[in-house]
């Protein structure tokens, strides 16, 4: 099948590459000429495990091409995926300028029946808006489908190739048939294609992300209470997560969620609720708790040192919002480091892949280290912000010998408090009870 993907951001690049991997001819479009030249050479602008290898393979086999010529891509594609940015506006609503702008171009360019697929996360009613824009100009037949993505950064290729489910929002039998044929190679083990109307499909993506964000914020609230009553949130996680009605996923307390999806989607759903005059109280609380969680963690570090924080060297392990990505959008580290700098601390930053991305946010205000141990030299404290695997089992004897101080602030609860106490560290986690050692 001939597929065109408009937009080569995180979603578009994964979608285009993975469809090419199953034998389709895919053209990916972007307005950034420099980015297109980079992609043509097989270099990925994002860090995603396994993606660059597939990118190079499918380029070499001529199934995957990149262009800035959107009109040519629209004419050649049987299925046109819109994988465009929908950033939050100042009021929290999703900005549809790019989606509707490209829809105008499609309307003026299509040369036959097309299936136009919204792959971007968009508010309820967007499919109707896209349909209206194209219908005003085009005389050709077309269908608009809502097909939300459920990709986890750091595991996106595997998620796409082995999906839990495929959601197709359409009332057109013709378009549904095309989508089922397109996705057939990915669901051979029997995972479902769930067909529904467009508005329900659009709401499904928001509901999924909002629910997962709610689980995270709920556990962070439990963790904050644990710190006050002396309970251990990790034990509670195991106690409730083994209940099949709850499940173990997204029950880890920490410094809050970040990235390109949860913050934006929760905000957009809250805005939609307001537009329809519904007070979504739980969702409003989820947003507040998440923002406050990272502030409270920063306060934990600052209050430990008090006025002595000025000039203290704080090593920060992990800058990206989660492991296996260089994405720092809404990363908790941004808030925590900003607060440390505000109080005149010296920050040593290390991330396995996000150091360069961090420079866009902090410039020269922090010092960057390629190796995690190097960031510890002379540090008064270690702050862990991202649970990269290489941070989980460090040589603590080496950590202690390199550091000037002995304090560890574990923002992801990846360490055993008792073990660190026995090694002579002062440990602060999230909801692990009261401080596990004294200086």
N, C-alpha and C positions, 0 to 999 in steps of 0.2 A: 504494500500500500504506500502511496506517496503522502508523506506527512510534512506539514510545515509547523514549526514552533516559533512563535513570535515572542522574543525575549530570551536571553541566555543568562538569566540570573540563576540562583540556586535551583529553583524548580525546573525552569526551562532546560537547563543544561543536562540535568539528570534525566528528565523525560525524553529529550531528544536522543541522548546517547543510548538509553536503554531500549527505546523503540528500534533504533538502528541495529542494536545487538540481536534482535529477533528477526532480522532480515528486511525490515522496511527501509525505503529510501527517505531519508530525513533531511530537510533543509532547516537550519536554525538561523533566525534573523536577529540582528542587533544594530542599533544606530551608532554604536561606538566602533569606529573603524579600527582603532588600536586593539580593542578587545577581539574583534573578528580576526585580525591578523594573527594574534596570539593563539586563538583557538584553531585556526587553520594549521598551525605548526604542532598541534597536539598538546598544547600547554593549557592546563586548567587554571582559571583565575581564582578558583576557590579550592580549599583543602577539603577533600572528601575521600575517604579510603576506597580504593578500587576504581574511582571515576576516571582518572587520567589514563589508566591502562586501557579501559574500554574506549575512551575517546580516541586514542591513537590507533587502536585496532580497527575501529569502524571508519576512521578517516582513510587509513591505508587501503581498506577494502571498498572505498568509494561509496559507502552507504550513508555517510554523514558528511554534510558540507555546511559551510557557514557563509553568510552574505549580509550585506547592508541593503540589498535590493528587496524591499518588502513586497512590492507589487509582483515581481517575478515569483516570489515564494507563494503568494496568495493564489496566483493563477495555476501553479503547478500542484498545489496541495489538494488532495481529496478531503483530508481532515486538517483543520487549522486550529492549533492549540494556542490559546492566549495565556502566556505565562509572564504576565506583566506585573510590575510593582503596584501595590495598592497601599501606599504608606498612610499612616494616620494623619488626618488633618488636625488643626489646632484643637478642635472640639472632640477629637477622638474617633470621628467617623472615618471610614475608609475613603481614600481619594481615588475616584474612578476616572480621572482625566485620561490616563494612559489607555485604559481598557476601552473607553468610549471613543477616544481619538483613533485608535487602531480599527475599531468597528466602522468608523467613517471611511477609512481607507479600504477596508474590505468591501464595503457597499459600492464603492466606485470602481473596484478592480475585478471582482469575481466574474468568471466566464462560464459558469455552469454550476451544477449542484455541489454545495459544500456543507460539511458538518463543522460548525464553529464551536469550539469547546472552551469553556471557561475553566482553566486549570488554576488560575489565581484564586486566592481566598477572597471572596467578594460577598457583600451584604445581600440579604434576601431581596429579590426583585431585580437583581442585576441582569439575569438572563433575559427578562422582559425588556429591559432598557437596551441591551445589545440588539435584540430582535427588532425593536422599534427603530433604532438608528439605521440598521441595514435595510429594513423594509422601506424606509422613506426614499431610498435612492435606487436600490437594485431591483431589477425585474426577474432575476434568476431565482430558482428555488434554492432554499437553504434551510438548515435547522440549527438551532442553538442548544447546546447541551451543557449542563453543569456536571463537572467531573472532578470533585475536589481531591487534592493530594493529601496523603497521610504519611509523609516522609519524615523520619527522624534524622536530624543532622548527625553525621558520624556513622549512620547506618542506612543512608538513603538509597544506595544502589541495591542493597539486599532487600530493603523494604519494597522497592519498585519491582524487582524481579520476582519476589516471593510475597505478594501482598496478602494481608489478612482478609481483605475484601475490596471490591471495586464498587464504588457508588456512581451510578449513572442517573442523572436527573434529566428526563426527557419524556414528552408525551407523543413523540414521533416514532412509530414502529420502524421506519426506514433508518433513522439515526441510531436507534437502539441496536438494530441489527449490525450496523457498521461498527459501533463501539464494542459489541460482544465479539465480533470477528477480530478486531484489533487487539483485544485483551486476552483472547483465547490461549496464547502461548504461556501466559503468566498464571493461569488458574487450572492447570491440568490436574492438580492434586485435589480439586474440588472446592476450593475456597470460593465464596459466592460473588456473583455480580448482582448487586442489589439495585433494582430499577425503581425509581420513584419520580415524582414530579420535580420540576426544577427548583421551586422554592424550598421544598423539604430537603433536597440535596444541598442547597446553599446553607440552610440552617444546620444540617448535620455536621458540617466541618466546624462551624462555630461552637456548636454544642459539645462536640468531642473535646476540643481544646479548652473550652471553658470548664468542663468537668474535670479534666486532668489538672488544670491550674487550681481548681478548688481543692482537690485532694492534697496538692502540695501546700497550699496555704493553710489548710486545716491542720496538717501535721506540724507545720511551723508554729501554729498557735498552741498545739499540744506541747511542743518542745519548749516554748517559752514558759508555759505553766510548769513543766517538769523542772526547769531551772529553779523555780520558786519553791516547789514542794519536795525537791530532792529525789525525784524519780528519773529513770533513764529512758529517753524516748526510743532508743534502739531496741530495748526489751519490749516496749509497747508496740513498736512496729511489728515485731515478730508475733506478738500476742494477738494482734488484730488482723495482720496480713494473712495468716493461715486460715482465717475464715473465708471460705470461697465466695461469700457474698461481697467481700471487700477486695481481696487479692493483694499481692505484695508490691505491685508496680506503683510508682509515684507516691510512695509513703516515706521517702527519705527526707528527714528534716535537714535544713541547710540555710543558705542565705537568700533563698528565693529563686524563682524561675527567671529566665532571660531569653535571649534569642530573637529571631524575627517573627515568630508565630504567636506564642502565648500572650505576650504583652499587647501586641497589636490586635489580636483577635478578641481578647477579653474586652479591650477598650471599644472595639467596633460593635460588639454585641451589646455592651452597655449603652452605647449611643443609639443603636437601633431600638432598644427598649424605651429610651426616652422619647424617640420620635413617635413611637406608638403609645405613648403615655402610660408605660408600664414601669413601675419602680422595682427593678431587679435588685433587691436588697442583698442577696447573697453575693452576686457578682460584684457589686460596689465594694463590699467588704473584702473580697478576694484581691481586688486591685490595691486597696489600702494596705492590707496585711503584707502583700508582696513588696511594696515600696518601703514599708516600715522595717521589714525584716533585715534588709541590708544596712539600713541606717543604724539599727540596734546592734548589729554585729560590729560595725565600725566603732560605735560608742563603747562596746565591750573592750576593744583594744585600747582605745584612748583613755578610758576611765582607769584601766589597770595601771597605766603609767602616770596618769594625772598630769600635773604641770611638767613632769619630767619627759613627756613625750617629745618636746622640742629637741631636735637633734638626734633622737633615737633612730637607729637603723632598723627598718622593718623589711624582712625578706618576704615577698609574696610569690607563692607557687601557684600558678594557674591564672591566666588572664582572660581566656575565652569563656563564654558563658557555660560551656559543657565540654567534656573530652571529645577528641577526634574531630575537632573543627577549629578553624581560626576565626570563627564568627564572634565578634564582641558586641553585637547589637544588644542593648539592654543588659549587658553582663553585670552581675553584682560587683565584680572587681572595679568597675568604673566608679561606683559610689564609694566603696570602701577606700580605694586609693585616693580619691579626691578629698575625702575627709582626713586621711592621714597627712596629705600635703597641706591641707588647710591649717593643720596643727603643727606644721613645720617639721614633720618627721622626714627622714631620708628613706626613700623606697627603692629596694632592689627587686626588680621584676623578672620573672622567668616563666615562660610557657613553651612547651615543646614545638608549637607551630605558630603561635599568635603574637610573637614579639614584634614583627613588622606591622601588624595591624594595630597593636597597642601604641606604636609611635604616632599613628594618626590622631590618637586621642590625647596622649600625654607629652608628645614631643620629647624634649630633653629634660623634662621635670622629674623623671625617674631614671634610674640606671638599669640597663637591660643586660641579661646574662644568658648565654646560650646553654649553659649547663646548670642544673638545679643546685648542685652543691656549691658552685661558685657564688651564687647569690647569697649564700649563708655566711660568707666570710665577714666576721665582725658584726653580725646582726644581733640585735638585742631581743628580737622575737621573730618567729616564723608564723606567717599567716597562710593557710591553705584555702584557696578559693575555688579550685577546680579539681575534680577527683580523677585526674589522669592516672592510668595504671602505674606509671613509673614513680608516682608519689606514694603509693600505698604501702610499700615495704622498703623504705630507705634504711640505710645503715645508720641507726640512731647514735651509735658511738661516734661515727664520723660527723653526724649532724651536731652533736654536742661539742665536739672538739673544734669545729669551725666557728660556731656561734660565740658571741661575747656573752649573751644572756642565755636563759634556759626556758623561755616561755613559748608555747605552741598554741596558736589559736586555730582550731580545726573547724573551718566553715563547712565541711562536708561530712564530718563524723566518720572519717575513714581510719582513725587510730583507736587503739585500746587504751582508755584512760588509766587503768590500773598498771599496765605495762609501762607507760610513760612516767607514771608516778614512781615506780620502782627504779627507773633509770635516772630519776632526779629532775625531771621536767615539771614545770607548772603547766597544766593542761586546761584549756577552755574549749569546750565543744558547744554544740547547739542542743540544749535539752538533755544534757548528760548528767544532770544533777549539779550540785555545787562544785566549786573548784576542787580538783583532785590532788592538789599539792600546795604547799606554801613555800614562798621564797626563803 
